[in-house]
């Protein structure tokens, strides 16, 4: 093995450790801020340059009140719904109607609600997707859901 292989392994190990610091789907503001600071230092990039690389898309967070939040289960990174079956398919189908859009549904950690996060290139797309996704969620009649915009 050459030094290049050792270096690549060290970089990969550092990257894995770095990614384990924060939940990339939901995030923790403080750890995310520290992660950004570390990246900027390693890459020798200033804040202004970095800021100009990113375009914030319109987004909306809503909550859906339910009787039993345990009926909604997600993957560990909270980016995909596991149960009820079919809900993730509906989310993907709705998001496929707008390029560069995404949505996440996850149970709240503190309330009997489901959080719905929608992001798209245009605000009117966000509003339309939010409405369609809330309908997709509420069609699971055993959940007794209602949408609340926050």
N, CA, C and O of each residue as an XYZ file, in Angstrom:
600
protein
N       0.832     -1.198      0.000
C       0.000      0.000      0.000
C       0.864      1.243      0.000
O       1.876      1.334      0.694
N       0.430      2.190     -0.798
C       1.154      3.448     -0.847
C       0.599      4.452      0.136
O      -0.417      4.213      0.788
N       1.279      5.576      0.234
C       0.813      6.638      1.121
C      -0.550      7.167      0.680
O      -1.349      7.612      1.504
N      -0.809      7.115     -0.626
C      -2.101      7.582     -1.132
C      -3.256      6.790     -0.568
O      -4.297      7.359     -0.241
N      -3.085      5.457     -0.446
C      -4.140      4.614      0.111
C      -4.373      4.919      1.584
O      -5.515      4.954      2.042
N      -3.299      5.138      2.318
C      -3.410      5.464      3.742
C      -4.127      6.792      3.903
O      -5.005      6.932      4.755
N      -3.752      7.771      3.082
C      -4.379      9.094      3.146
C      -5.865      9.003      2.813
O      -6.695      9.604      3.495
N      -6.199      8.251      1.765
C      -7.604      8.095      1.377
C      -8.410      7.460      2.499
O      -9.542      7.872      2.756
N      -7.843      6.461      3.171
C      -8.541      5.806      4.268
C      -8.742      6.784      5.434
O      -9.810      6.807      6.046
N      -7.720      7.589      5.740
C      -7.839      8.562      6.821
C      -8.912      9.608      6.503
O      -9.696      9.993      7.371
N      -8.931     10.058      5.251
C      -9.932     11.041      4.847
C     -11.331     10.433      4.935
O     -12.259     11.085      5.413
N     -11.487      9.208      4.484
C     -12.783      8.534      4.543
C     -13.245      8.359      5.985
O     -14.411      8.606      6.295
N     -12.345      7.937      6.869
C     -12.694      7.772      8.277
C     -13.100      9.111      8.897
O     -14.052      9.174      9.675
N     -12.380     10.173      8.554
C     -12.718     11.499      9.070
C     -14.085     11.945      8.555
O     -14.862     12.544      9.299
N     -14.378     11.660      7.302
C     -15.664     12.035      6.730
C     -16.810     11.289      7.417
O     -17.845     11.886      7.715
N     -16.635     10.007      7.665
C     -17.671      9.217      8.345
C     -17.915      9.778      9.744
O     -19.065      9.951     10.149
N     -16.851     10.062     10.478
C     -16.992     10.630     11.820
C     -17.679     11.993     11.756
O     -18.518     12.312     12.599
N     -17.325     12.784     10.767
C     -17.903     14.109     10.574
C     -19.412     14.009     10.352
O     -20.183     14.758     10.952
N     -19.828     13.084      9.490
C     -21.246     12.933      9.168
C     -22.064     12.407     10.338
O     -23.269     12.650     10.407
N     -21.426     11.692     11.256
C     -22.127     11.164     12.418
C     -22.400     12.223     13.482
O     -23.098     11.952     14.459
N     -21.859     13.420     13.304
C     -22.050     14.487     14.279
C     -23.472     15.039     14.290
O     -23.931     15.548     15.312
N     -24.170     14.942     13.165
C     -25.469     15.581     13.073
C     -26.425     14.761     12.227
O     -26.010     14.040     11.320
N     -27.705     14.879     12.533
C     -28.747     14.265     11.720
C     -28.919     15.134     10.491
O     -29.370     16.274     10.603
N     -28.571     14.623      9.322
C     -28.584     15.426      8.107
C     -29.989     15.759      7.637
O     -30.172     16.753      6.934
N     -30.977     14.971      7.997
C     -32.343     15.227      7.549
C     -33.013     16.308      8.383
O     -33.664     17.200      7.838
N     -32.859     16.236      9.678
C     -33.524     17.173     10.566
C     -32.541     18.225     11.068
O     -32.856     19.415     11.113
N     -31.367     17.780     11.437
C     -30.327     18.700     11.840
C     -30.432     19.190     13.267
O     -31.489     19.134     13.895
N     -29.343     19.656     13.744
C     -29.224     20.300     15.038
C     -28.444     21.574     14.749
O     -27.287     21.509     14.334
N     -29.046     22.700     14.955
C     -28.480     23.972     14.530
C     -27.050     24.192     15.027
O     -26.197     24.634     14.257
N     -26.778     23.899     16.273
C     -25.448     24.146     16.814
C     -24.400     23.224     16.185
O     -23.337     23.684     15.770
N     -24.697     21.928     16.115
C     -23.717     21.024     15.507
C     -23.559     21.312     14.013
O     -22.461     21.187     13.471
N     -24.653     21.698     13.344
C     -24.539     22.063     11.931
C     -23.651     23.282     11.739
O     -22.852     23.331     10.804
N     -23.787     24.266     12.621
C     -22.953     25.463     12.542
C     -21.478     25.105     12.720
O     -20.623     25.601     11.986
N     -21.184     24.253     13.684
C     -19.804     23.830     13.901
C     -19.273     23.022     12.718
O     -18.098     23.127     12.367
N     -20.139     22.218     12.106
C     -19.730     21.447     10.933
C     -19.397     22.380      9.764
O     -18.418     22.162      9.051
N     -20.205     23.404      9.575
C     -19.937     24.381      8.511
C     -18.615     25.093      8.775
O     -17.803     25.257      7.865
N     -18.404     25.507      9.996
C     -17.151     26.195     10.350
C     -15.944     25.301     10.069
O     -14.939     25.768      9.533
N     -16.036     24.035     10.423
C     -14.936     23.095     10.167
C     -14.695     22.949      8.666
O     -13.549     22.955      8.218
N     -15.763     22.819      7.895
C     -15.612     22.692      6.436
C     -14.954     23.924      5.831
O     -14.045     23.808      5.010
N     -15.409     25.089      6.233
C     -14.851     26.326      5.681
C     -13.362     26.444      5.987
O     -12.582     26.889      5.146
N     -12.978     26.047      7.187
C     -11.552     26.112      7.544
C     -10.723     25.128      6.736
O      -9.651     25.475      6.239
N     -11.216     23.900      6.602
C     -10.484     22.882      5.845
C     -10.352     23.285      4.382
O      -9.295     23.106      3.777
N     -11.422     23.825      3.820
C     -11.427     24.205      2.403
C     -10.843     25.589      2.150
O     -10.678     25.995      1.000
N     -10.529     26.315      3.224
C      -9.988     27.671      3.119
C     -10.926     28.564      2.301
O     -10.507     29.269      1.384
N     -12.207     28.507      2.668
C     -13.247     29.283      1.993
C     -13.821     30.282      2.981
O     -14.063     29.951      4.142
N     -14.038     31.498      2.520
C     -14.650     32.523      3.351
C     -16.158     32.386      3.394
O     -16.763     31.745      2.535
N     -16.754     32.992      4.395
C     -18.196     32.909      4.586
C     -18.948     33.524      3.410
O     -19.948     32.962      2.964
N     -18.492     34.661      2.902
C     -19.191     35.316      1.785
C     -19.177     34.446      0.536
O     -20.196     34.321     -0.143
N     -18.049     33.852      0.232
C     -17.962     32.966     -0.935
C     -18.911     31.780     -0.759
O     -19.653     31.420     -1.673
N     -18.873     31.189      0.418
C     -19.737     30.044      0.706
C     -21.213     30.430      0.606
O     -22.020     29.686      0.050
N     -21.557     31.596      1.147
C     -22.944     32.064      1.121
C     -23.458     32.191     -0.315
O     -24.616     31.874     -0.589
N     -22.621     32.643     -1.212
C     -23.033     32.826     -2.601
C     -23.165     31.504     -3.365
O     -23.710     31.488     -4.469
N     -22.683     30.413     -2.803
C     -22.818     29.106     -3.447
C     -24.200     28.491     -3.242
O     -24.581     27.576     -3.973
N     -24.942     28.971     -2.275
C     -26.182     28.340     -1.844
C     -27.384     29.211     -2.165
O     -27.373     30.417     -1.918
N     -28.410     28.600     -2.710
C     -29.684     29.275     -2.929
C     -30.733     28.577     -2.081
O     -31.031     27.400     -2.284
N     -31.284     29.309     -1.138
C     -32.292     28.750     -0.255
C     -33.607     28.637     -1.009
O     -34.092     29.620     -1.570
N     -34.183     27.445     -1.026
C     -35.455     27.234     -1.691
C     -36.605     27.553     -0.740
O     -36.470     27.400      0.473
N     -37.733     27.996     -1.286
C     -38.900     28.196     -0.438
C     -39.285     26.875      0.236
O     -39.182     25.807     -0.369
N     -39.720     26.958      1.470
C     -40.102     25.748      2.201
C     -41.208     26.077      3.190
O     -41.471     27.239      3.500
N     -41.842     25.032      3.670
C     -42.912     25.193      4.648
C     -42.910     23.986      5.571
O     -42.755     22.850      5.124
N     -43.081     24.241      6.848
C     -43.251     23.176      7.827
C     -44.671     23.259      8.359
O     -45.135     24.321      8.774
N     -45.342     22.143      8.339
C     -46.701     22.055      8.872
C     -46.716     20.929      9.887
O     -45.835     20.069      9.896
N     -47.719     20.946     10.735
C     -47.884     19.795     11.614
C     -49.291     19.273     11.464
O     -50.245     20.026     11.269
N     -49.394     17.959     11.561
C     -50.653     17.264     11.410
C     -50.955     16.583     12.731
O     -50.195     15.724     13.178
N     -52.055     16.961     13.355
C     -52.423     16.410     14.657
C     -52.976     14.999     14.465
O     -53.847     14.769     13.626
N     -52.458     14.065     15.251
C     -52.936     12.678     15.180
C     -53.127     12.133     16.591
O     -52.562     12.651     17.554
N     -53.927     11.086     16.695
C     -54.178     10.477     18.007
C     -52.983      9.683     18.497
O     -52.694      9.658     19.693
N     -52.285      9.034     17.570
C     -51.185      8.146     17.962
C     -50.033      8.303     16.979
O     -50.040      7.711     15.900
N     -49.053      9.098     17.359
C     -47.929      9.361     16.455
C     -47.100      8.114     16.162
O     -46.327      8.098     15.204
N     -47.252      7.068     16.975
C     -46.473      5.847     16.738
C     -46.927      5.115     15.473
O     -46.247      4.197     15.013
N     -48.065      5.512     14.911
C     -48.529      4.895     13.662
C     -47.668      5.315     12.476
O     -47.668      4.650     11.440
N     -46.936      6.415     12.625
C     -46.017      6.865     11.580
C     -44.610      6.501     12.038
O     -44.143      6.981     13.070
N     -43.934      5.646     11.261
C     -42.552      5.269     11.554
C     -41.701      5.647     10.360
O     -42.137      5.528      9.215
N     -40.488      6.101     10.628
C     -39.574      6.520      9.573
C     -38.253      5.765      9.694
O     -37.997      5.071     10.678
N     -37.423      5.924      8.659
C     -36.068      5.395      8.723
C     -35.304      6.172      9.791
O     -35.770      7.215     10.250
N     -34.142      5.675     10.186
C     -33.358      6.336     11.238
C     -33.012      7.784     10.909
O     -32.958      8.629     11.802
N     -32.778      8.072      9.629
C     -32.433      9.451      9.275
C     -33.669     10.317      9.019
O     -33.545     11.485      8.650
N     -34.850      9.750      9.213
C     -36.130     10.446      9.118
C     -36.415     11.022      7.737
O     -37.150     12.002      7.617
N     -35.843     10.430      6.698
C     -36.084     10.912      5.339
C     -37.124     10.087      4.594
O     -37.605     10.518      3.546
N     -37.482      8.917      5.104
C     -38.452      8.034      4.445
C     -39.423      7.476      5.468
O     -39.044      7.148      6.593
N     -40.686      7.371      5.062
C     -41.714      6.778      5.917
C     -41.722      5.266      5.699
O     -41.739      4.793      4.562
N     -41.710      4.520      6.791
C     -41.789      3.061      6.729
C     -43.242      2.615      6.846
O     -43.715      1.801      6.053
N     -43.950      3.157      7.848
C     -45.372      2.853      8.010
C     -46.121      4.155      8.246
O     -45.568      5.080      8.841
N     -47.342      4.246      7.801
C     -48.123      3.215      7.140
C     -47.629      2.958      5.711
O     -47.119      3.851      5.035
N     -47.800      1.709      5.281
C     -47.365      1.335      3.945
C     -48.115      2.177      2.922
O     -49.307      2.445      3.070
N     -47.407      2.582      1.896
C     -48.009      3.360      0.823
C     -47.835      4.859      0.984
O     -47.885      5.591     -0.004
N     -47.630      5.334      2.215
C     -47.494      6.773      2.413
C     -46.235      7.315      1.729
O     -46.294      8.362      1.084
N     -45.100      6.626      1.859
C     -43.882      7.110      1.206
C     -44.045      7.121     -0.311
O     -43.562      8.032     -0.983
N     -44.718      6.118     -0.845
C     -44.989      6.083     -2.289
C     -45.787      7.319     -2.703
O     -45.491      7.943     -3.721
N     -46.802      7.667     -1.907
C     -47.601      8.854     -2.200
C     -46.761     10.129     -2.118
O     -46.901     11.021     -2.955
N     -45.892     10.216     -1.114
C     -45.014     11.383     -0.977
C     -44.119     11.499     -2.206
O     -43.988     12.581     -2.778
N     -43.501     10.387     -2.616
C     -42.635     10.399     -3.792
C     -43.405     10.780     -5.051
O     -42.905     11.535     -5.884
N     -44.619     10.259     -5.189
C     -45.431     10.554     -6.377
C     -45.791     12.035     -6.439
O     -45.718     12.643     -7.507
N     -46.176     12.619     -5.317
C     -46.526     14.033     -5.286
C     -45.292     14.884     -5.591
O     -45.370     15.826     -6.380
N     -44.163     14.560     -4.974
C     -42.937     15.342     -5.203
C     -42.432     15.211     -6.635
O     -41.782     16.123     -7.145
N     -42.717     14.100     -7.282
C     -42.242     13.913     -8.665
C     -42.931     14.860     -9.640
O     -42.491     14.994    -10.781
N     -44.006     15.517     -9.207
C     -44.706     16.445    -10.086
C     -44.020     17.800    -10.173
O     -44.357     18.606    -11.040
N     -43.066     18.064     -9.292
C     -42.330     19.331     -9.296
C     -40.832     19.018     -9.215
O     -40.362     18.437     -8.237
N     -40.098     19.410    -10.247
C     -38.649     19.161    -10.269
C     -37.979     19.843     -9.081
O     -38.362     20.942     -8.680
N     -36.972     19.172     -8.526
C     -36.166     19.698     -7.420
C     -36.963     19.959     -6.138
O     -36.587     20.806     -5.328
N     -38.060     19.228     -5.963
C     -38.809     19.361     -4.718
C     -38.516     18.152     -3.836
O     -38.047     17.116     -4.307
N     -38.804     18.311     -2.543
C     -38.665     17.207     -1.612
C     -39.590     17.436     -0.433
O     -40.005     18.560     -0.150
N     -39.903     16.342      0.248
C     -40.772     16.433      1.418
C     -40.413     15.326      2.395
O     -39.990     14.238      2.005
N     -40.592     15.628      3.667
C     -40.355     14.667      4.732
C     -41.552     14.675      5.670
O     -42.130     15.726      5.944
N     -41.908     13.530      6.146
C     -42.948     13.380      7.154
C     -42.323     12.605      8.304
O     -41.702     11.563      8.096
N     -42.489     13.118      9.510
C     -41.922     12.415     10.661
C     -42.755     12.715     11.892
O     -43.326     13.799     12.013
N     -42.824     11.755     12.806
C     -43.542     12.030     14.051
C     -42.739     12.989     14.924
O     -41.509     12.939     14.960
N     -43.446     13.848     15.614
C     -42.800     14.758     16.557
C     -42.230     13.955     17.716
O     -42.756     12.902     18.075
N     -41.170     14.455     18.285
C     -40.602     13.804     19.460
C     -41.310     14.197     20.744
O     -41.138     13.543     21.773
N     -42.119     15.274     20.695
C     -42.714     15.795     21.927
C     -44.228     15.896     21.913
O     -44.845     15.958     22.977
N     -44.852     15.914     20.725
C     -46.302     16.071     20.628
C     -46.893     14.936     19.811
O     -46.181     14.274     19.055
N     -48.193     14.709     19.958
C     -48.874     13.739     19.091
C     -49.222     14.424     17.774
O     -50.392     14.628     17.453
N     -48.201     14.767     17.033
C     -48.351     15.371     15.714
C     -47.319     14.767     14.780
O     -46.324     14.185     15.212
N     -47.577     14.919     13.505
C     -46.622     14.556     12.468
C     -46.132     15.851     11.855
O     -46.937     16.726     11.536
N     -44.840     15.989     11.686
C     -44.264     17.167     11.041
C     -44.175     16.896      9.540
O     -43.705     15.839      9.119
N     -44.623     17.847      8.750
C     -44.562     17.774      7.302
C     -43.685     18.917      6.820
O     -44.010     20.084      7.040
N     -42.589     18.596      6.173
C     -41.674     19.596      5.631
C     -41.692     19.479      4.109
O     -41.503     18.393      3.563
N     -41.919     20.595      3.431
C     -41.969     20.613      1.972
C     -41.048     21.718      1.465
O     -41.026     22.826      2.001
N     -40.291     21.392      0.422
C     -39.353     22.344     -0.186
C     -39.479     22.227     -1.699
O     -39.553     21.120     -2.233
N     -39.503     23.374     -2.399
C     -39.605     23.389     -3.859
C     -39.038     24.705     -4.385
O     -38.854     25.649     -3.616
N     -38.760     24.776     -5.686
C     -38.164     25.990     -6.250
C     -39.033     27.246     -6.162
O     -38.503     28.356     -6.127
N     -40.362     27.086     -6.125
C     -41.259     28.250     -6.079
C     -42.231     28.115     -4.912
O     -42.666     27.012     -4.577
N     -42.567     29.249     -4.296
C     -43.467     29.249     -3.147
C     -44.833     28.671     -3.486
O     -45.429     27.977     -2.663
N     -45.345     28.950     -4.700
C     -46.654     28.394     -5.047
C     -46.593     26.878     -5.201
O     -47.575     26.185     -4.936
N     -45.432     26.357     -5.633
C     -45.242     24.908     -5.677
C     -45.257     24.321     -4.269
O     -45.831     23.257     -4.039
N     -44.625     25.017     -3.334
C     -44.600     24.560     -1.940
C     -46.028     24.479     -1.401
O     -46.403     23.488     -0.774
N     -46.813     25.510     -1.644
C     -48.193     25.527     -1.157
C     -49.004     24.389     -1.778
O     -49.754     23.707     -1.080
N     -48.854     24.186     -3.077
C     -49.605     23.135     -3.763
C     -49.185     21.753     -3.275
O     -50.029     20.892     -3.026
N     -47.853     21.544     -3.138
C     -47.355     20.250     -2.658
C     -47.788     19.989     -1.215
O     -48.140     18.862     -0.866
N     -47.764     21.020     -0.384
C     -48.190     20.872      1.006
C     -49.643     20.409      1.063
O     -49.990     19.513      1.832
N     -50.484     21.028      0.245
C     -51.889     20.643      0.220
C     -52.055     19.202     -0.256
O     -52.794     18.425      0.349
N     -51.366     18.847     -1.340
C     -51.489     17.488     -1.876
C     -50.935     16.454     -0.896
O     -51.498     15.370     -0.746
N     -49.843     16.792     -0.236
C     -49.263     15.848      0.720
C     -50.140     15.700      1.956
O     -50.266     14.604      2.502
N     -50.744     16.794      2.399
C     -51.648     16.677      3.551
C     -52.830     15.792      3.184
O     -53.321     15.036      4.022
N     -53.294     15.878      1.936
C     -54.369     14.996      1.475
C     -53.891     13.541      1.430
O     -54.635     12.632      1.799
N     -52.658     13.322      0.981
C     -52.108     11.966      0.932
C     -52.002     11.375      2.333
O     -52.251     10.187      2.533
N     -51.632     12.210      3.300
C     -51.527     11.739      4.682
C     -52.919     11.466      5.245
O     -53.139     10.428      5.870
N     -53.850     12.377      5.032
C     -55.176     12.223      5.627
C     -55.987     11.097      5.006
O     -56.974     10.656      5.596
N     -55.594     10.619      3.825
C     -56.340      9.499      3.234
C     -56.162      8.217      4.044
O     -56.909      7.256      3.861
N     -55.172      8.202      4.939
C     -55.020      7.083      5.879
C     -56.003      7.337      7.020
O     -55.621      7.836      8.078
N     -57.258      6.994      6.799
C     -58.343      7.396      7.693
C     -58.171      6.932      9.127
O     -58.709      7.562     10.038
N     -57.444      5.860      9.355
C     -57.281      5.394     10.729
C     -56.377      6.299     11.550
O     -56.248      6.111     12.760
N     -55.746      7.283     10.904
C     -54.857      8.185     11.641
C     -55.596      9.406     12.171
O     -55.082     10.084     13.060
N     -56.785      9.709     11.657
C     -57.563     10.884     12.093
C     -56.711     12.140     12.111
O     -56.470     12.722     13.169
N     -56.264     12.550     10.952
C     -55.339     13.676     10.848
C     -56.017     14.972     10.479
O     -57.069     14.970      9.841
N     -55.420     16.081     10.877
C     -55.822     17.396     10.396
C     -54.565     18.243     10.271
O     -53.647     18.126     11.083
N     -54.526     19.098      9.250
C     -53.335     19.895      8.960
C     -53.365     21.216      9.708
O     -54.387     21.901      9.745
N     -52.228     21.565     10.305
C     -52.046     22.856     10.949
C     -50.776     23.454     10.385
O     -49.714     22.840     10.484
N     -50.854     24.633      9.798
C     -49.665     25.294      9.253
C     -48.942     26.040     10.363
O     -49.565     26.751     11.151
N     -47.614     25.873     10.421
C     -46.839     26.597     11.432
C     -45.740     27.377     10.753
O     -44.965     28.061     11.421
